[in-house]
Amino acid sequence: MKRIVATTFTLLIGLLAWNGDASAFCGFYVAKADTKLFNKASEVTIARHDNKTVITMANDFKGDVKEFAMVVPVPTILEKDQIHIGEAAVLKHLADYSAPRLVEYFDENPCRRYELFQDKMGALKNMAPASAELKRERDRALGVTIEAQYTVGEYDILILSARESNGLETWLSENGYKIPNGASAVLQSYLKQHMNFFVAKINLGEQAKLGLSHLRPLQIAFESPKFMLPIRLGTVNADGAQELFIYFLTKQGRVETTNYRTIRLPEAQEIPVYVKDRFGDFYRDLFTQQVKRESERGVFLEYAWDMNWCDPCAANPLSTEELRSLGVFWQETNGRIGKGMPMAQNVFLTRLHVRYDAAHFPEDLVFQETTDRSNFQARYILRHPWNGTDDCPAATAYRQQLRERQEKEAQTLANLTGWQISEIRKAMQLASGPLIEPKKWYERLWNN
Amino acid sequence: MGQDNGKDRSQKPAIWRDPRLYQIACLSGLLLYGLLWLHFEVSPWQITITLGTALLTQYAGTRFFKLPAFDPKSPLISALSLCLLLRTDQLPVAALASFLAIAGKFVIRWKDKHVFNPTNLALAVVLTSGLGWMSPGQWGQVAWFGFLIACLGGLVVTRAARADVTVAFLVFYVGLLIVRALWLGDPLMIPLHQIESGALLIFAFFMISDPKTTPDSRTGRIVYALLVTLAALYVQFGLFRPNAPLWGLIACAPFVPLIDYLLPGSRYDWAKPSTGQRAISPPSHVIGQPSAVNRLRSLLSIHQPGRFS
C-alpha cells in the first residue's frame, strides 16, 4: 500500500496535542483559545548561534497514522548523534510563553483612587494527536544513496543523497511514498543545491515498546551557513494555505525573514470587553485580516522577548534545562539566579507566524538574526468600565467619555478583525448594558 | 539616456542638470511611503540625527579641506539612503553611520577620488560591528513597483550620464539569477521574487551608480558592474549571507583605481554630467594599451569644485 507522505510533505512533523491549559503565572485564563484555531498548523523551533543549528520539528499530522512519513531537505549528512527526540512538553511551554495574550484592566471609581489589575492571556495552540504505523522497506537503485540509516526513538530515519531527482522520485515511489505531482522539479532544485534528504517513518516495534500514543518532536543538529527553512515541498499540491509557527532561540537578538516582509502584528489595542469569551475567534480573524492586508505575502512577528523575563507572563520563562533540550547549546546548565526563578541568559526568543502557499511564497524562507533586542508581544487590552453608582462631577465626565471610548473600541475591533461594526455594537450593548446617552452640547452649556 | 546632450541642457541653469535633485526627491518620497504605509522601524529622531550628522560632517569637511562651497545634495542622498536601509536600536549608531559615510569620502581617497560609496561604507562598518542591521525584506510589492518606476523615470528625466553602470549591473544580476533558476529547474517566480527588493533598487540606482566612486570610462564601469554582480552572487549563494550586493560593492570598490588606470576616462563633475568618454580615444584603442597621455591624465586629474561631493 502506498504511504502518503505527511499531509504537507514538508519538514514539519506531528505536533503533539497542545490542548491548552497553559499555566497561569501572572494571571488566569479569560478565554481559552480553540485548539483548532488554525488548521494545518506546524511548529518548528530553531536554536541557532554561529551557524550551529538545532531544529525541533512538529506538525499537526492528522489522518491515518499508517500513512505518516516525512521528507526534509537538510544541508548536511546527519550522523546518528545529530538526531534526537524532543519533548513535546517543552515545545508546549515555549508556545504558551510566547502566545498572543489578553490583558485586563478595570477602570477605577473616578470618585476614588482605586485600581484593579489583572492579566489574562489566551494561548493559541495547534494540535494533532497522531499515532502511526509504517512498514519499512528499503531499496537501492536509481542513483539514490542511503547515506545512513538510524532508529531513534520511535522513528526510522534515512539520510538520502541522490544524483538526480527522477531517481530520487522513483526511489521514494518504489518505497511506498506517494510523491505529489510537481515535487520532482523541487527535489531537483534541492539536489542541485547540494541538499540531502532526511526521511523519517515510524518504527512500529519501537513505538509499541515505548508505549506512546503520540509522535514526539524530532530534532536535528547541524552546522551550516544556511539559515533557512525549506517550505517548497510543503506547497506542492497543498490543499490551500498552511500555517507555520517558528520559534527562534538566538543569542544576539530578533530574527526576521530576509526574502519576505516581516511585520509586527497590531498590538496593545483596546478592544471591547465581550471579546474575553471569544479571544480565539478574535485572534484568528485578526490574523486573517492582517494576512489579507499584506497581500498574503507577509511573515508576522507575534513575540520577541529576552528569555529572562516577561510582562505580563503568559507562562513562566523556560528554564535553562528546557532551553537546552530545545538546542540552546551556548548556555551553561546552572543558570538559576535568585529565588529559584529559572533565568536563562543570552537567549532571545522570536516567534514568527506565517500562512503560506505556493503562489505567494515561491521561495524557501531565509532568515537573518538582527541585533535588535527590543521587546514585542501581541497583546490586546480589555478595559472594564466602572459600574458604580457614586455621583460626583468626575463620575459624570467619566460616563460621558465611556460611550466614546466604547465606540472607539468597537471600531478598533471591526478594523482588526473585519467583523461587522453593527454586530459588534449589538454585542457590546448586550455585554455592557444600556449606555448613557451623552448630553447635547447646549445641555452641557447651560447644565440643564 | 546616458549621453550628454549639451544642446538643450545648456539652456537650463546648471543646478537643474544635477541628477541629485531628482534622486533626493525620489528617496524622500520613498522614505515617507515607508514610514506611513510600511511602518519602517525608523524613528523621527533617527532620521533627524542621520540627516543632521551628514550635513554637519559635510560642512566640517568643506571648511577643513577648504572647498569653495558647501553642497548639501550628496550628503542628503547618503543620509536618506541610510534612513531607508539602516536599522538600529541606538541613536548614536545612526549618528556614527552618518558620520562614517561622509567622513569616509574626505579621508579614504585615491588619486583625488573617494574609494567607497559613502552609504555602502557606513553600512558595511555598522553591520560588521553588529551595531545595526538591514531589513532587506521590508519592502512590499507596491512600494517596489512604484520605486522601480520612479527610478527609471529618474534616468529619463535627468538623462543621468552614468546610468550605464546601473543598467549593466541590473542586466548582469537579474540575468544571472534567471540563469540560475533555469539551471535549477525553478519557476521564474523565484528570481522575480528575489529581485523584488527595494534595497536592490537603492543599490542599483543610488549606490553603484555613484559617478564619484565608479570607474571613469564606460567600458570600465561595465567591467566593474560585472565584478560587483559576481561578488554579490557569491555572497548570496556561496556564503548564504543577506544584503549580498552591498558586500559585493564594498569588496570591488578598491579595484576602481586599477580599472581607471587600465581604462581611463574623464572625471565626473555633477554640474556637467558626462559619460567620461569626451576626452579619451575610442575604447578599442584604450583597452589593454592606454596611451601615456591618458594614463597621465588619469593619475594627475586635478579637478574643479565639487570634487569632494
Interface residues (C-beta under 8 A of the other chain):
Chain A: A185 Q188 S189 K192 Q193 S224 P225 K226 F227 M228 Q252 E256 T257 T258 N259 Y260 R261 T262 I263 R264 E294 S295 R297 V299 P362 E363 V366 Q368 T370 T371 D372 R373 S374
Chain B: L38 H39 R87 T88 D89 G130 L131 G132 W133 S135 P136 G137 Q138 W139 G140 Q141 W183 L184 G185 D186 P187 M189 I190 H193 Q194 L239 F240 R241 P242 N243
